């Protein structure tokens, strides 16, 4: 946005121009300055892969829900290597991009800052994970078990049903964003399914059946 450009753009090359199109140094420095202005804390984590237990309160797993790290430690969440995570008061969220059986991440305040940069959860999670790999983290775990997913037409149908039930899912495009996940989680609770916010064929069948 023009307002962001005027507030945060940086002439890193020192040629009296803030050129975010043709100058890589200016673009990178401006991006860093923007993140700093949004509250980014250098040297602090923003995402960490973890392991989750087979059973826990899945309804608390979302980037919008903040818990002290001690909460997850008590729930049985461990580091990716299986070691205990610190049981402290660091504010965190448990992110399950592909549901309770897929990869799992703890997200930190810096991740919330990055989400202000780009509100796409898929984009931000991908960028954050890639950063951990660049820093030496091991390859991503495939999770604990098989993952049942919706295809694009099914995801659109799910959004249509949720919209008819009063949920603001945004554009009916099959992209399961944060607003769609809210409706998914509510319906999972209603039907007695694990409320991890991840849409499955089982949930879609329940919605179509009108139970």
N, C-alpha and C positions, 0 to 999 in steps of 0.2 A: 504494500500500500504506500502511496506517496508520503503519508504522515510518518510511517515507519522508516522510509528512506531518509527523510529529512532529520529524523531524530537519531538514527543509529548507523547510517552509512558512514564508512571510514575511508579516507584517502591513505591507504597503507603504503602505496608506492611513492607518495610524496610529490606527485606531479600536479597538485592543485585540482585534481578531478576525483570524484567518487563514482567510479565506473564499475557497476556490478555486472555488466554484460561482457565486456572485453578484458577486464582485469581480474585474473584469479586471485591475486593477493587482496585486492579491495573486496571482492565477493566473500572470501573466507573470513577476513577480519571483520567485515560488517556483520556477517552471520554470528560470529563469536560475540561481538558487541551487543547484538540484539538479544541473544540468549542470556548474556550477563545482565542486561536491563530487565529481563523477565524474571530474574532471580536465581539463575544457575549458580551453583556453588562448586568451584574448582576443587578437584581432589575427592569429591564425594561420589558415591555410587549412584547409578540411576536404574540399573536392572541387574538381576542376579538369577541364574537358573537354580531351581530347587527341586526337591522331590516331595510329593504329597502322599499322605497315607491313603489307604483304600476307602476309608470312611472318615468324614468330617462334616462340619456344617458348611456345605457348598454355597449356601445363600450369601455368605460373607465374602465370596471371591469375586471381586470386581475392582477395577482401578479407581472407582468413585468411592469405595469403602476403605477407610483408613483404620489401621490397627497398629498397636505397638508390636514390634518384632517378637516380643515375648509371647503374644497371643498365638502366633503361628508356631513358635517353638513348642508351646504347650499342646497345640493341636496335632503335633507329630510331623510338622514340616521340617525337613532337613536340607542341608546343602546338597548340591548335585552329586557330591562324592559320598553322601550318606552321613557326614559329620553333623553334629548339632549346630544350629544357628544360634547366634548370641541372643540370650533372653533379656533384651533391654527395651527401652522405650522409644527406639527409633521408629518414626512413623513410616508404615509400609502398606502396600496393598498386595494381594495375591492375584496374579493375572493368569488365567487359563485360556489361552487363545483358541484351543481346540477341545475345550471341556476337561472334565476331571481325569480322563485317561490319556490326555496328550501332554505336551511339554508344559512346564509350570515355571513361573517367574515371580520373584518378589520385586516390586517396583518401589522406588524411593522418590523423595521430593524432586530431584532433578528430572525424573521421568515426567512428572506433572508439568514442569517447566517446558520440556520438549513438546508435550502435547499442546501447549499454547502456540508453539511454532507451527506444528502441523497436527490438526485434530484427528487425522486418520489413525486409528489404533493400529491397523496393520502396518502402515508406513512407519510409525514411531517405534513399534515393537521390533520391526525388521532392522531399522537403523541402530537401535540400542543393542540388539543382539550382535549385529555385525561389529559394533564397537568393542564388545566383550571379546570377540574372536581376535580382533586386531591386538587386543591387550594380552592375549595368550590363553583365553578360556578354551576348554575342550569342545569338541563338536556337540551339537544339540542332541539331547536325548529324545527318543521317539515316544516316550511316555510309558504308561503302565499296561496298556491294552489296546484292543482294536477301537478305532474311532469311526463311528457312523455319521456321515455327513449328508446334507441336502445338496442336490444339484441346483443349478440356477433357477429353473422353473419352479422347483419345490420351495426354494427360499423366497421367491416372489409371492407364491401362494401363501406361505406363512405370514409374510408381511401384510398381505391383503386381509387375512383373517384377523390379525392383531389390530390392524387399522379399524376394521369393523367393530372390534371390541373396545375401541376408544383410545388405543395407544398411538402416540405420535411417533411413527417409524420413519418419518421423512419420505424421501422418494422411494417408490416401489421399484427397486432395481436389483433386488437379490443380494445386495451388500449388507451384511449383518453388522451394523454399527452399534454404538453405545445405546442409542434410543431403542433399537430393536431388541437388544439384549435385556433391557428392563422388562419389556413385555414377555419375552421368553422366560425369564426367571419367575415372573409372577404366575405364568401359566404352569410352569413346572411345579411350583408350590401347590397350585390348585389341584393338579392331577396326581400329586404324591410322587413326583419324579425328582431325582437329584437336581437341585436348583443351582446348577453351575452356570446358567446363562448361555449355554451352547445349544443351538437348535439341532434336533435329531429327527429322524423319521418317526420315532416313537411319539414324540411330542406332536408332530404334524398330524399323525393318525388320530391322536386324542382330540386335537382341535377340530379336525374334520368330522369326528364322531359326535362332537358337541357334548362330550361328557361333562 
